[in-house]
Amino acid sequence: MAVAKQALDTAGLSEQQLREMHYKMALGRSLSARQRVLQRMGKGPITYSGEGHEAAQVGTAYALRPGHDWVFPYYRDIAVALTLGLTPRDVLMSFFARRDDVNSGGRNMPSHFSHPQLRIVSEGAPVATQCPHAVGCALAAKLRGLDEVSVAYFGDGGTSPGDTHEAMNFAGVLKVPVIFVCEFNSYAISVPWRKQAAVENVAVRAQGYGFPGLTVDGNDVLAVYRAMKEAVERARAGAGATFLEAKTYRLVPHSSDDDDRRYRTREEVEDWSQRDPIGRFTRQLKELGVLDEVREKETAARVEAEVDDATNYPEAAAQPEAASALRHVFVEA
Ligand SMILES: Cc1ncc(C[n+]2csc(CCOP(=O)(O)OP(=O)(O)O)c2C)c(N)n1
């Protein structure tokens, strides 16, 4: 109790905010699971799940100002997108590639979240190309004297491409308001971290680029939130970049096309399932008296209804017109 209370005090969040974070985590989990089911039923395309990453995603996104700060998520960041204001309908309209999909009008790959008004910028398919984009965006804010922060999200695999190193280098040199969030789940598809780098905590690299790097328990939503809040404050105050490494685990295969039994033991997956970030936060909130059985059931029912609604909504929605296929590809007369 004392530990939970202390965590709450330092996070500075109201009970309502804590419940909202819990709800967003549950929504991300359920919507991800629904997409996997739809793919298996042959109704939807390839899907990338955020299951297991919810504390890292909601904890970081909750510290931002939606529609003010610029967010460059990667394909696993469903709960980042939902926390910033993308709706379950938006997500599934994109999944089913409908004409009125806000992400891209049905053009982009699934899970390439974007929303102009919410300042969520679509990633490119090549891993980590969003890192230099985020640094460029942060430089623009700095040159214009704006207090907008840019955030690049990526996995541990995303720390290896040259793009990330170049982005981090210029973030340090130019001292721009950018935050690098690494959702460290120990695998780049089937490649374990130990085959990718010889350091345990990738956050140590930040020092070499001239700004702070922090490693946090990425399954502890309040620890993530506190670390991110500090990074955001630093960025807004003109103190430059931060690298935040959130240690977490994806509870399901890399994508619906992956069989993780070929490279992860069931014991390992089970061990991490015991540390599920949602179960952990639920217990913490109950201990604090912020959540009880009744509210928990209400949240579950609300999530289920929203996910069902989002699943059904695209059924009646228009398909993109074939004649529009080349829009945004070539200049139109
Ligand atoms: C430059 C590049 N190389 C390879 C790929 C294929 N690819 C897609 S996702 C991925 C794994 C990335 O792993 P990580 O960044 O750790 O994120 P995670 O999926 O584990 O959350 C790879 C290798 C790609 N999209 N782009």
Ligand as a Chemical Component Dictionary entry (heavy atoms), coordinates in Angstrom:
data_LIG
# 
_chem_comp.id                   LIG 
_chem_comp.type                 NON-POLYMER 
_chem_comp.pdbx_formal_charge   1 
_chem_comp.three_letter_code    LIG 
# 
loop_
_chem_comp_atom.comp_id 
_chem_comp_atom.atom_id 
_chem_comp_atom.alt_atom_id 
_chem_comp_atom.type_symbol 
_chem_comp_atom.charge 
_chem_comp_atom.model_Cartn_x 
_chem_comp_atom.model_Cartn_y 
_chem_comp_atom.model_Cartn_z 
_chem_comp_atom.pdbx_ordinal 
LIG C1  C1  C 0 15.048 -1.433 -42.651 1  
LIG C2  C2  C 0 14.152 -2.603 -42.400 2  
LIG N1  N1  N 0 14.689 -3.823 -42.200 3  
LIG C3  C3  C 0 13.888 -4.878 -41.939 4  
LIG C4  C4  C 0 12.531 -4.729 -41.914 5  
LIG C5  C5  C 0 11.640 -5.931 -41.580 6  
LIG N2  N2  N 1 11.148 -5.761 -40.233 7  
LIG C6  C6  C 0 9.921  -5.289 -39.964 8  
LIG S1  S1  S 0 9.602  -5.179 -38.348 9  
LIG C7  C7  C 0 11.124 -5.788 -37.956 10 
LIG C8  C8  C 0 11.517 -6.004 -36.500 11 
LIG C9  C9  C 0 11.684 -4.763 -35.735 12 
LIG O1  O1  O 0 11.847 -5.122 -34.384 13 
LIG P1  P1  P 0 11.816 -4.060 -33.242 14 
LIG O2  O2  O 0 12.265 -2.743 -33.742 15 
LIG O3  O3  O 0 12.516 -4.633 -32.079 16 
LIG O4  O4  O 0 10.262 -3.887 -32.894 17 
LIG P2  P2  P 0 9.223  -4.954 -32.368 18 
LIG O5  O5  O 0 8.560  -5.486 -33.609 19 
LIG O6  O6  O 0 9.979  -6.000 -31.622 20 
LIG O7  O7  O 0 8.280  -4.224 -31.508 21 
LIG C10 C10 C 0 11.853 -6.067 -39.093 22 
LIG C11 C11 C 0 13.224 -6.629 -39.071 23 
LIG C12 C12 C 0 12.000 -3.456 -42.171 24 
LIG N3  N3  N 0 10.693 -3.204 -42.127 25 
LIG N4  N4  N 0 12.837 -2.403 -42.399 26 
# 
loop_
_chem_comp_bond.comp_id 
_chem_comp_bond.atom_id_1 
_chem_comp_bond.atom_id_2 
_chem_comp_bond.value_order 
_chem_comp_bond.pdbx_ordinal 
LIG C1  C2  SING 1  
LIG C2  N1  SING 2  
LIG C2  N4  DOUB 3  
LIG N1  C3  DOUB 4  
LIG C3  C4  SING 5  
LIG C4  C5  SING 6  
LIG C4  C12 DOUB 7  
LIG C5  N2  SING 8  
LIG N2  C6  DOUB 9  
LIG N2  C10 SING 10 
LIG C6  S1  SING 11 
LIG S1  C7  SING 12 
LIG C7  C8  SING 13 
LIG C7  C10 DOUB 14 
LIG C8  C9  SING 15 
LIG C9  O1  SING 16 
LIG O1  P1  SING 17 
LIG P1  O2  DOUB 18 
LIG P1  O3  SING 19 
LIG P1  O4  SING 20 
LIG O4  P2  SING 21 
LIG P2  O5  DOUB 22 
LIG P2  O6  SING 23 
LIG P2  O7  SING 24 
LIG C10 C11 SING 25 
LIG C12 N3  SING 26 
LIG C12 N4  SING 27 
# 
